[in-house]
């Protein structure tokens, strides 16, 4: 929002922050309407996650660093 206030182009802001121009526009609009406290990402619709970050990290570590237990060529959802 500060860069936009200084008349920096949206595409330049997006490039600087490595985000899309759509996201820049969304944040600028949210800042203008509701202030700085609303710049955190909004809650997403849908079912909440059933696994926390630690569990997801462990699943990724196991499936990328170990072989499936049944000698398959790749992990399946069931073997994970």
VOSE-933278 format. One record per atom (N, C-alpha, C): residue number from 0; residue in one letter; atom name; x, y, z. Coordinates in steps of 0.02 Angstrom, whole numbers, plus 50000, padded with zeros to 5 digits. Atoms other than C-alpha are relative to their C-alpha. Layout:
# residues N
<node><pos>NUM</pos><code>A</code><site>CA</site><px>X</px><py>Y</py><pz>Z</pz></node>
...
END
This chain:
# residues 80
<node><pos>0</pos><code>X</code><site>N</site><px>50041</px><py>49941</py><pz>50000</pz></node>
<node><pos>0</pos><code>X</code><site>CA</site><px>50000</px><py>50000</py><pz>50000</pz></node>
<node><pos>0</pos><code>X</code><site>C</site><px>50044</px><py>50063</py><pz>50000</pz></node>
<node><pos>1</pos><code>X</code><site>N</site><px>49955</px><py>49942</py><pz>49999</pz></node>
<node><pos>1</pos><code>X</code><site>CA</site><px>50145</px><py>50117</py><pz>50037</pz></node>
<node><pos>1</pos><code>X</code><site>C</site><px>50030</px><py>50013</py><pz>49932</pz></node>
<node><pos>2</pos><code>X</code><site>N</site><px>49972</px><py>49991</py><pz>50067</pz></node>
<node><pos>2</pos><code>X</code><site>CA</site><px>50224</px><py>50087</py><pz>49867</pz></node>
<node><pos>2</pos><code>X</code><site>C</site><px>49948</px><py>50026</py><pz>49952</pz></node>
<node><pos>3</pos><code>X</code><site>N</site><px>50054</px><py>49976</py><pz>50043</pz></node>
<node><pos>3</pos><code>X</code><site>CA</site><px>50057</px><py>50113</py><pz>49782</pz></node>
<node><pos>3</pos><code>X</code><site>C</site><px>49986</px><py>50074</py><pz>50014</pz></node>
<node><pos>4</pos><code>X</code><site>N</site><px>50010</px><py>49930</py><pz>49982</pz></node>
<node><pos>4</pos><code>X</code><site>CA</site><px>50039</px><py>50276</py><pz>49877</pz></node>
<node><pos>4</pos><code>X</code><site>C</site><px>50053</px><py>50044</py><pz>49969</pz></node>
<node><pos>5</pos><code>X</code><site>N</site><px>49946</px><py>49963</py><pz>50031</pz></node>
<node><pos>5</pos><code>X</code><site>CA</site><px>50206</px><py>50329</py><pz>49801</pz></node>
<node><pos>5</pos><code>X</code><site>C</site><px>49997</px><py>49994</py><pz>49924</pz></node>
<node><pos>6</pos><code>X</code><site>N</site><px>50013</px><py>50006</py><pz>50072</pz></node>
<node><pos>6</pos><code>X</code><site>CA</site><px>50134</px><py>50293</py><pz>49627</pz></node>
<node><pos>6</pos><code>X</code><site>C</site><px>50046</px><py>49950</py><pz>49965</pz></node>
<node><pos>7</pos><code>X</code><site>N</site><px>49963</px><py>50054</py><pz>50031</pz></node>
<node><pos>7</pos><code>X</code><site>CA</site><px>50239</px><py>50137</py><pz>49598</pz></node>
<node><pos>7</pos><code>X</code><site>C</site><px>49950</px><py>49955</py><pz>49964</pz></node>
<node><pos>8</pos><code>X</code><site>N</site><px>50046</px><py>50041</py><pz>50039</pz></node>
<node><pos>8</pos><code>X</code><site>CA</site><px>50159</px><py>50029</py><pz>49463</pz></node>
<node><pos>8</pos><code>X</code><site>C</site><px>49987</px><py>49933</py><pz>50035</pz></node>
<node><pos>9</pos><code>X</code><site>N</site><px>50019</px><py>50064</py><pz>49969</pz></node>
<node><pos>9</pos><code>X</code><site>CA</site><px>50065</px><py>49873</py><pz>49522</pz></node>
<node><pos>9</pos><code>X</code><site>C</site><px>50045</px><py>49943</py><pz>49978</pz></node>
<node><pos>10</pos><code>X</code><site>N</site><px>49957</px><py>50054</py><pz>50024</pz></node>
<node><pos>10</pos><code>X</code><site>CA</site><px>50170</px><py>49760</py><pz>49412</pz></node>
<node><pos>10</pos><code>X</code><site>C</site><px>50070</px><py>50004</py><pz>50030</pz></node>
<node><pos>11</pos><code>X</code><site>N</site><px>49934</px><py>49992</py><pz>49967</pz></node>
<node><pos>11</pos><code>X</code><site>CA</site><px>50330</px><py>49832</py><pz>49489</pz></node>
<node><pos>11</pos><code>X</code><site>C</site><px>49997</px><py>49978</py><pz>50073</pz></node>
<node><pos>12</pos><code>X</code><site>N</site><px>50010</px><py>50023</py><pz>49931</pz></node>
<node><pos>12</pos><code>X</code><site>CA</site><px>50262</px><py>49803</py><pz>49665</pz></node>
<node><pos>12</pos><code>X</code><site>C</site><px>49997</px><py>49924</py><pz>50002</pz></node>
<node><pos>13</pos><code>X</code><site>N</site><px>50007</px><py>50073</py><pz>50003</pz></node>
<node><pos>13</pos><code>X</code><site>CA</site><px>50214</px><py>49625</py><pz>49618</pz></node>
<node><pos>13</pos><code>X</code><site>C</site><px>50068</px><py>49968</py><pz>49988</pz></node>
<node><pos>14</pos><code>X</code><site>N</site><px>49934</px><py>50027</py><pz>50014</pz></node>
<node><pos>14</pos><code>X</code><site>CA</site><px>50388</px><py>49593</py><pz>49546</pz></node>
<node><pos>14</pos><code>X</code><site>C</site><px>50045</px><py>50005</py><pz>50062</pz></node>
<node><pos>15</pos><code>X</code><site>N</site><px>49958</px><py>49989</py><pz>49941</pz></node>
<node><pos>15</pos><code>X</code><site>CA</site><px>50473</px><py>49666</py><pz>49700</pz></node>
<node><pos>15</pos><code>X</code><site>C</site><px>49983</px><py>49951</py><pz>50056</pz></node>
<node><pos>16</pos><code>X</code><site>N</site><px>50022</px><py>50044</py><pz>49946</pz></node>
<node><pos>16</pos><code>X</code><site>CA</site><px>50370</px><py>49558</py><pz>49819</pz></node>
<node><pos>16</pos><code>X</code><site>C</site><px>49992</px><py>49928</py><pz>49978</pz></node>
<node><pos>17</pos><code>X</code><site>N</site><px>50007</px><py>50067</py><pz>50028</pz></node>
<node><pos>17</pos><code>X</code><site>CA</site><px>50366</px><py>49405</py><pz>49704</pz></node>
<node><pos>17</pos><code>X</code><site>C</site><px>49930</px><py>49972</py><pz>50011</pz></node>
<node><pos>18</pos><code>X</code><site>N</site><px>50070</px><py>50020</py><pz>49995</pz></node>
<node><pos>18</pos><code>X</code><site>CA</site><px>50176</px><py>49398</py><pz>49705</pz></node>
<node><pos>18</pos><code>X</code><site>C</site><px>49964</px><py>50024</py><pz>49937</pz></node>
<node><pos>19</pos><code>X</code><site>N</site><px>50038</px><py>49981</py><pz>50059</pz></node>
<node><pos>19</pos><code>X</code><site>CA</site><px>50040</px><py>49421</py><pz>49575</pz></node>
<node><pos>19</pos><code>X</code><site>C</site><px>49972</px><py>50071</py><pz>50008</pz></node>
<node><pos>20</pos><code>X</code><site>N</site><px>50032</px><py>49934</py><pz>49998</pz></node>
<node><pos>20</pos><code>X</code><site>CA</site><px>49966</px><py>49590</py><pz>49528</pz></node>
<node><pos>20</pos><code>X</code><site>C</site><px>49931</px><py>49995</py><pz>50031</pz></node>
<node><pos>21</pos><code>X</code><site>N</site><px>50065</px><py>50011</py><pz>49969</pz></node>
<node><pos>21</pos><code>X</code><site>CA</site><px>49798</px><py>49517</py><pz>49581</pz></node>
<node><pos>21</pos><code>X</code><site>C</site><px>50006</px><py>50006</py><pz>50076</pz></node>
<node><pos>22</pos><code>X</code><site>N</site><px>49990</px><py>49998</py><pz>49928</pz></node>
<node><pos>22</pos><code>X</code><site>CA</site><px>49866</px><py>49494</py><pz>49758</pz></node>
<node><pos>22</pos><code>X</code><site>C</site><px>50015</px><py>50071</py><pz>50023</pz></node>
<node><pos>23</pos><code>X</code><site>N</site><px>49985</px><py>49930</py><pz>49983</pz></node>
<node><pos>23</pos><code>X</code><site>CA</site><px>49937</px><py>49671</py><pz>49759</pz></node>
<node><pos>23</pos><code>X</code><site>C</site><px>49935</px><py>50040</py><pz>50001</pz></node>
<node><pos>24</pos><code>X</code><site>N</site><px>50063</px><py>49963</py><pz>50003</pz></node>
<node><pos>24</pos><code>X</code><site>CA</site><px>49767</px><py>49741</py><pz>49707</pz></node>
<node><pos>24</pos><code>X</code><site>C</site><px>49956</px><py>49982</py><pz>50059</pz></node>
<node><pos>25</pos><code>X</code><site>N</site><px>50042</px><py>50022</py><pz>49944</pz></node>
<node><pos>25</pos><code>X</code><site>CA</site><px>49678</px><py>49636</py><pz>49840</pz></node>
<node><pos>25</pos><code>X</code><site>C</site><px>50024</px><py>50033</py><pz>50065</pz></node>
<node><pos>26</pos><code>X</code><site>N</site><px>49974</px><py>49971</py><pz>49938</pz></node>
<node><pos>26</pos><code>X</code><site>CA</site><px>49794</px><py>49698</py><pz>49978</pz></node>
<node><pos>26</pos><code>X</code><site>C</site><px>49989</px><py>50076</py><pz>50003</pz></node>
<node><pos>27</pos><code>X</code><site>N</site><px>50010</px><py>49927</py><pz>50002</pz></node>
<node><pos>27</pos><code>X</code><site>CA</site><px>49783</px><py>49880</py><pz>49923</pz></node>
<node><pos>27</pos><code>X</code><site>C</site><px>49927</px><py>50016</py><pz>50015</pz></node>
<node><pos>28</pos><code>X</code><site>N</site><px>50071</px><py>49988</py><pz>49988</pz></node>
<node><pos>28</pos><code>X</code><site>CA</site><px>49593</px><py>49871</py><pz>49920</pz></node>
<node><pos>28</pos><code>X</code><site>C</site><px>49982</px><py>49985</py><pz>50073</pz></node>
<node><pos>29</pos><code>X</code><site>N</site><px>50014</px><py>50019</py><pz>49931</pz></node>
<node><pos>29</pos><code>X</code><site>CA</site><px>49587</px><py>49782</py><pz>50089</pz></node>
<node><pos>29</pos><code>X</code><site>C</site><px>50027</px><py>50053</py><pz>50048</pz></node>
<node><pos>30</pos><code>X</code><site>N</site><px>49971</px><py>49948</py><pz>49958</pz></node>
<node><pos>30</pos><code>X</code><site>CA</site><px>49704</px><py>49912</py><pz>50165</pz></node>
<node><pos>30</pos><code>X</code><site>C</site><px>49958</px><py>50064</py><pz>49997</pz></node>
<node><pos>31</pos><code>X</code><site>N</site><px>50039</px><py>49939</py><pz>50007</pz></node>
<node><pos>31</pos><code>X</code><site>CA</site><px>49601</px><py>50057</py><pz>50095</pz></node>
<node><pos>31</pos><code>X</code><site>C</site><px>49933</px><py>49995</py><pz>50036</pz></node>
<node><pos>32</pos><code>X</code><site>N</site><px>50066</px><py>50008</py><pz>49969</pz></node>
<node><pos>32</pos><code>X</code><site>CA</site><px>49437</px><py>49985</py><pz>50160</pz></node>
<node><pos>32</pos><code>X</code><site>C</site><px>50003</px><py>49989</py><pz>50075</pz></node>
<node><pos>33</pos><code>X</code><site>N</site><px>50003</px><py>50023</py><pz>49931</pz></node>
<node><pos>33</pos><code>X</code><site>CA</site><px>49487</px><py>49912</py><pz>50327</pz></node>
<node><pos>33</pos><code>X</code><site>C</site><px>50062</px><py>50015</py><pz>50042</pz></node>
<node><pos>34</pos><code>X</code><site>N</site><px>49941</px><py>49983</py><pz>49962</pz></node>
<node><pos>34</pos><code>X</code><site>CA</site><px>49662</px><py>49968</py><pz>50377</pz></node>
<node><pos>34</pos><code>X</code><site>C</site><px>50052</px><py>49944</py><pz>50001</pz></node>
<node><pos>35</pos><code>X</code><site>N</site><px>49943</px><py>50044</py><pz>50001</pz></node>
<node><pos>35</pos><code>X</code><site>CA</site><px>49826</px><py>49882</py><pz>50411</pz></node>
<node><pos>35</pos><code>X</code><site>C</site><px>49987</px><py>49934</py><pz>50035</pz></node>
<node><pos>36</pos><code>X</code><site>N</site><px>50013</px><py>50062</py><pz>49963</pz></node>
<node><pos>36</pos><code>X</code><site>CA</site><px>49756</px><py>49752</py><pz>50532</pz></node>
<node><pos>36</pos><code>X</code><site>C</site><px>49969</px><py>49945</py><pz>49959</pz></node>
<node><pos>37</pos><code>X</code><site>N</site><px>50034</px><py>50050</py><pz>50042</pz></node>
<node><pos>37</pos><code>X</code><site>CA</site><px>49668</px><py>49661</py><pz>50390</pz></node>
<node><pos>37</pos><code>X</code><site>C</site><px>50045</px><py>49973</py><pz>49945</pz></node>
<node><pos>38</pos><code>X</code><site>N</site><px>49956</px><py>50021</py><pz>50054</pz></node>
<node><pos>38</pos><code>X</code><site>CA</site><px>49821</px><py>49628</py><pz>50282</pz></node>
<node><pos>38</pos><code>X</code><site>C</site><px>50023</px><py>49928</py><pz>50006</pz></node>
<node><pos>39</pos><code>X</code><site>N</site><px>49986</px><py>50071</py><pz>49995</pz></node>
<node><pos>39</pos><code>X</code><site>CA</site><px>49845</px><py>49452</py><pz>50349</pz></node>
<node><pos>39</pos><code>X</code><site>C</site><px>49951</px><py>49964</py><pz>49954</pz></node>
<node><pos>40</pos><code>X</code><site>N</site><px>50043</px><py>50036</py><pz>50046</pz></node>
<node><pos>40</pos><code>X</code><site>CA</site><px>49771</px><py>49321</py><pz>50233</pz></node>
<node><pos>40</pos><code>X</code><site>C</site><px>49934</px><py>49982</py><pz>50034</pz></node>
<node><pos>41</pos><code>X</code><site>N</site><px>50066</px><py>50015</py><pz>49973</pz></node>
<node><pos>41</pos><code>X</code><site>CA</site><px>49585</px><py>49294</py><pz>50258</pz></node>
<node><pos>41</pos><code>X</code><site>C</site><px>49990</px><py>49925</py><pz>50007</pz></node>
<node><pos>42</pos><code>X</code><site>N</site><px>50013</px><py>50072</py><pz>49994</pz></node>
<node><pos>42</pos><code>X</code><site>CA</site><px>49518</px><py>49126</py><pz>50317</pz></node>
<node><pos>42</pos><code>X</code><site>C</site><px>49973</px><py>49971</py><pz>49935</pz></node>
<node><pos>43</pos><code>X</code><site>N</site><px>50022</px><py>50034</py><pz>50061</pz></node>
<node><pos>43</pos><code>X</code><site>CA</site><px>49485</px><py>49002</py><pz>50177</pz></node>
<node><pos>43</pos><code>X</code><site>C</site><px>49937</px><py>49961</py><pz>50013</pz></node>
<node><pos>44</pos><code>X</code><site>N</site><px>50060</px><py>50041</py><pz>49992</pz></node>
<node><pos>44</pos><code>X</code><site>CA</site><px>49319</px><py>48917</py><pz>50147</pz></node>
<node><pos>44</pos><code>X</code><site>C</site><px>50017</px><py>49926</py><pz>49998</pz></node>
<node><pos>45</pos><code>X</code><site>N</site><px>49990</px><py>50072</py><pz>50005</pz></node>
<node><pos>45</pos><code>X</code><site>CA</site><px>49300</px><py>48730</py><pz>50162</pz></node>
<node><pos>45</pos><code>X</code><site>C</site><px>50014</px><py>49968</py><pz>50067</pz></node>
<node><pos>46</pos><code>X</code><site>N</site><px>49987</px><py>50039</py><pz>49940</pz></node>
<node><pos>46</pos><code>X</code><site>CA</site><px>49337</px><py>48594</py><pz>50287</pz></node>
<node><pos>46</pos><code>X</code><site>C</site><px>50069</px><py>50019</py><pz>50029</pz></node>
<node><pos>47</pos><code>X</code><site>N</site><px>49935</px><py>49985</py><pz>49970</pz></node>
<node><pos>47</pos><code>X</code><site>CA</site><px>49475</px><py>48638</py><pz>50411</pz></node>
<node><pos>47</pos><code>X</code><site>C</site><px>50049</px><py>49942</py><pz>49992</pz></node>
<node><pos>48</pos><code>X</code><site>N</site><px>49950</px><py>50052</py><pz>50006</pz></node>
<node><pos>48</pos><code>X</code><site>CA</site><px>49639</px><py>48542</py><pz>50398</pz></node>
<node><pos>48</pos><code>X</code><site>C</site><px>49994</px><py>49951</py><pz>50058</pz></node>
<node><pos>49</pos><code>X</code><site>N</site><px>50002</px><py>50051</py><pz>49948</pz></node>
<node><pos>49</pos><code>X</code><site>CA</site><px>49645</px><py>48378</py><pz>50493</pz></node>
<node><pos>49</pos><code>X</code><site>C</site><px>50069</px><py>49985</py><pz>50028</pz></node>
<node><pos>50</pos><code>X</code><site>N</site><px>49932</px><py>50011</py><pz>49977</pz></node>
<node><pos>50</pos><code>X</code><site>CA</site><px>49835</px><py>48374</py><pz>50510</pz></node>
<node><pos>50</pos><code>X</code><site>C</site><px>50035</px><py>50068</py><pz>50008</pz></node>
<node><pos>51</pos><code>X</code><site>N</site><px>49962</px><py>49939</py><pz>49987</pz></node>
<node><pos>51</pos><code>X</code><site>CA</site><px>49946</px><py>48509</py><pz>50584</pz></node>
<node><pos>51</pos><code>X</code><site>C</site><px>50064</px><py>50001</py><pz>49960</pz></node>
<node><pos>52</pos><code>X</code><site>N</site><px>49938</px><py>49991</py><pz>50038</pz></node>
<node><pos>52</pos><code>X</code><site>CA</site><px>50109</px><py>48574</py><pz>50512</pz></node>
<node><pos>52</pos><code>X</code><site>C</site><px>50051</px><py>49945</py><pz>50017</pz></node>
<node><pos>53</pos><code>X</code><site>N</site><px>49951</px><py>50052</py><pz>49981</pz></node>
<node><pos>53</pos><code>X</code><site>CA</site><px>50214</px><py>48448</py><pz>50611</pz></node>
<node><pos>53</pos><code>X</code><site>C</site><px>49985</px><py>49934</py><pz>49966</pz></node>
<node><pos>54</pos><code>X</code><site>N</site><px>50020</px><py>50063</py><pz>50031</pz></node>
<node><pos>54</pos><code>X</code><site>CA</site><px>50116</px><py>48299</py><pz>50544</pz></node>
<node><pos>54</pos><code>X</code><site>C</site><px>50014</px><py>50003</py><pz>49924</pz></node>
<node><pos>55</pos><code>X</code><site>N</site><px>49989</px><py>49992</py><pz>50072</pz></node>
<node><pos>55</pos><code>X</code><site>CA</site><px>50125</px><py>48365</py><pz>50365</pz></node>
<node><pos>55</pos><code>X</code><site>C</site><px>50075</px><py>49996</py><pz>49984</pz></node>
<node><pos>56</pos><code>X</code><site>N</site><px>49927</px><py>50003</py><pz>50009</pz></node>
<node><pos>56</pos><code>X</code><site>CA</site><px>50313</px><py>48392</py><pz>50381</pz></node>
<node><pos>56</pos><code>X</code><site>C</site><px>50026</px><py>49929</py><pz>50006</pz></node>
<node><pos>57</pos><code>X</code><site>N</site><px>49979</px><py>50069</py><pz>49990</pz></node>
<node><pos>57</pos><code>X</code><site>CA</site><px>50334</px><py>48214</py><pz>50445</pz></node>
<node><pos>57</pos><code>X</code><site>C</site><px>49980</px><py>49957</py><pz>49940</pz></node>
<node><pos>58</pos><code>X</code><site>N</site><px>50024</px><py>50038</py><pz>50058</pz></node>
<node><pos>58</pos><code>X</code><site>CA</site><px>50230</px><py>48142</py><pz>50301</pz></node>
<node><pos>58</pos><code>X</code><site>C</site><px>50045</px><py>50014</py><pz>49939</pz></node>
<node><pos>59</pos><code>X</code><site>N</site><px>49957</px><py>49981</py><pz>50056</pz></node>
<node><pos>59</pos><code>X</code><site>CA</site><px>50333</px><py>48238</py><pz>50173</pz></node>
<node><pos>59</pos><code>X</code><site>C</site><px>50070</px><py>49969</py><pz>50008</pz></node>
<node><pos>60</pos><code>X</code><site>N</site><px>49934</px><py>50028</py><pz>49987</pz></node>
<node><pos>60</pos><code>X</code><site>CA</site><px>50496</px><py>48183</py><pz>50254</pz></node>
<node><pos>60</pos><code>X</code><site>C</site><px>50001</px><py>49924</py><pz>49987</pz></node>
<node><pos>61</pos><code>X</code><site>N</site><px>50002</px><py>50072</py><pz>50009</pz></node>
<node><pos>61</pos><code>X</code><site>CA</site><px>50445</px><py>48000</py><pz>50258</pz></node>
<node><pos>61</pos><code>X</code><site>C</site><px>49990</px><py>49979</py><pz>49927</pz></node>
<node><pos>62</pos><code>X</code><site>N</site><px>50014</px><py>50020</py><pz>50069</pz></node>
<node><pos>62</pos><code>X</code><site>CA</site><px>50378</px><py>47995</py><pz>50081</pz></node>
<node><pos>62</pos><code>X</code><site>C</site><px>50054</px><py>50021</py><pz>49950</pz></node>
<node><pos>63</pos><code>X</code><site>N</site><px>49946</px><py>49981</py><pz>50045</pz></node>
<node><pos>63</pos><code>X</code><site>CA</site><px>50529</px><py>48081</py><pz>50006</pz></node>
<node><pos>63</pos><code>X</code><site>C</site><px>50067</px><py>49968</py><pz>50019</pz></node>
<node><pos>64</pos><code>X</code><site>N</site><px>49936</px><py>50027</py><pz>49977</pz></node>
<node><pos>64</pos><code>X</code><site>CA</site><px>50665</px><py>47996</py><pz>50108</pz></node>
<node><pos>64</pos><code>X</code><site>C</site><px>50000</px><py>49924</py><pz>50011</pz></node>
<node><pos>65</pos><code>X</code><site>N</site><px>50004</px><py>50072</py><pz>49989</pz></node>
<node><pos>65</pos><code>X</code><site>CA</site><px>50603</px><py>47817</py><pz>50122</pz></node>
<node><pos>65</pos><code>X</code><site>C</site><px>49963</px><py>49966</py><pz>49943</pz></node>
<node><pos>66</pos><code>X</code><site>N</site><px>50035</px><py>50040</py><pz>50051</pz></node>
<node><pos>66</pos><code>X</code><site>CA</site><px>50538</px><py>47678</py><pz>50010</pz></node>
<node><pos>66</pos><code>X</code><site>C</site><px>49932</px><py>49977</py><pz>50028</pz></node>
<node><pos>67</pos><code>X</code><site>N</site><px>50063</px><py>50029</py><pz>49977</pz></node>
<node><pos>67</pos><code>X</code><site>CA</site><px>50357</px><py>47617</py><pz>50019</pz></node>
<node><pos>67</pos><code>X</code><site>C</site><px>50011</px><py>49931</py><pz>50030</pz></node>
<node><pos>68</pos><code>X</code><site>N</site><px>49988</px><py>50063</py><pz>49966</pz></node>
<node><pos>68</pos><code>X</code><site>CA</site><px>50342</px><py>47466</py><pz>50134</pz></node>
<node><pos>68</pos><code>X</code><site>C</site><px>49985</px><py>49938</py><pz>49958</pz></node>
<node><pos>69</pos><code>X</code><site>N</site><px>50020</px><py>50059</py><pz>50039</pz></node>
<node><pos>69</pos><code>X</code><site>CA</site><px>50268</px><py>47352</py><pz>50000</pz></node>
<node><pos>69</pos><code>X</code><site>C</site><px>50039</px><py>49993</py><pz>49934</pz></node>
<node><pos>70</pos><code>X</code><site>N</site><px>49956</px><py>50003</py><pz>50060</pz></node>
<node><pos>70</pos><code>X</code><site>CA</site><px>50409</px><py>47372</py><pz>49869</pz></node>
<node><pos>70</pos><code>X</code><site>C</site><px>49968</px><py>50032</py><pz>49938</pz></node>
<node><pos>71</pos><code>X</code><site>N</site><px>50029</px><py>49963</py><pz>50056</pz></node>
<node><pos>71</pos><code>X</code><site>CA</site><px>50300</px><py>47486</py><pz>49761</pz></node>
<node><pos>71</pos><code>X</code><site>C</site><px>50051</px><py>50049</py><pz>49972</pz></node>
<node><pos>72</pos><code>X</code><site>N</site><px>49954</px><py>49951</py><pz>50030</pz></node>
<node><pos>72</pos><code>X</code><site>CA</site><px>50383</px><py>47609</py><pz>49643</pz></node>
<node><pos>72</pos><code>X</code><site>C</site><px>49987</px><py>50070</py><pz>50026</pz></node>
<node><pos>73</pos><code>X</code><site>N</site><px>50016</px><py>49935</py><pz>49972</pz></node>
<node><pos>73</pos><code>X</code><site>CA</site><px>50296</px><py>47755</py><pz>49727</pz></node>
<node><pos>73</pos><code>X</code><site>C</site><px>49950</px><py>49993</py><pz>50057</pz></node>
<node><pos>74</pos><code>X</code><site>N</site><px>50048</px><py>49999</py><pz>49945</pz></node>
<node><pos>74</pos><code>X</code><site>CA</site><px>50194</px><py>47801</py><pz>49879</pz></node>
<node><pos>74</pos><code>X</code><site>C</site><px>49930</px><py>50012</py><pz>49973</pz></node>
<node><pos>75</pos><code>X</code><site>N</site><px>50071</px><py>49986</py><pz>50016</pz></node>
<node><pos>75</pos><code>X</code><site>CA</site><px>50005</px><py>47794</py><pz>49863</pz></node>
<node><pos>75</pos><code>X</code><site>C</site><px>49969</px><py>50033</py><pz>50061</pz></node>
<node><pos>76</pos><code>X</code><site>N</site><px>50035</px><py>49970</py><pz>49943</pz></node>
<node><pos>76</pos><code>X</code><site>CA</site><px>49880</px><py>47883</py><pz>49973</pz></node>
<node><pos>76</pos><code>X</code><site>C</site><px>49991</px><py>49949</py><pz>50055</pz></node>
<node><pos>77</pos><code>X</code><site>N</site><px>50011</px><py>50052</py><pz>49949</pz></node>
<node><pos>77</pos><code>X</code><site>CA</site><px>49844</px><py>47719</py><pz>50062</pz></node>
<node><pos>77</pos><code>X</code><site>C</site><px>50065</px><py>49981</py><pz>50036</pz></node>
<node><pos>78</pos><code>X</code><site>N</site><px>49938</px><py>50020</py><pz>49967</pz></node>
<node><pos>78</pos><code>X</code><site>CA</site><px>50026</px><py>47676</py><pz>50095</pz></node>
<node><pos>78</pos><code>X</code><site>C</site><px>50031</px><py>50057</py><pz>50040</pz></node>
<node><pos>79</pos><code>X</code><site>N</site><px>49975</px><py>49944</py><pz>49960</pz></node>
<node><pos>79</pos><code>X</code><site>CA</site><px>50062</px><py>47849</py><pz>50160</pz></node>
<node><pos>79</pos><code>X</code><site>C</site><px>49971</px><py>49995</py><pz>50070</pz></node>
END
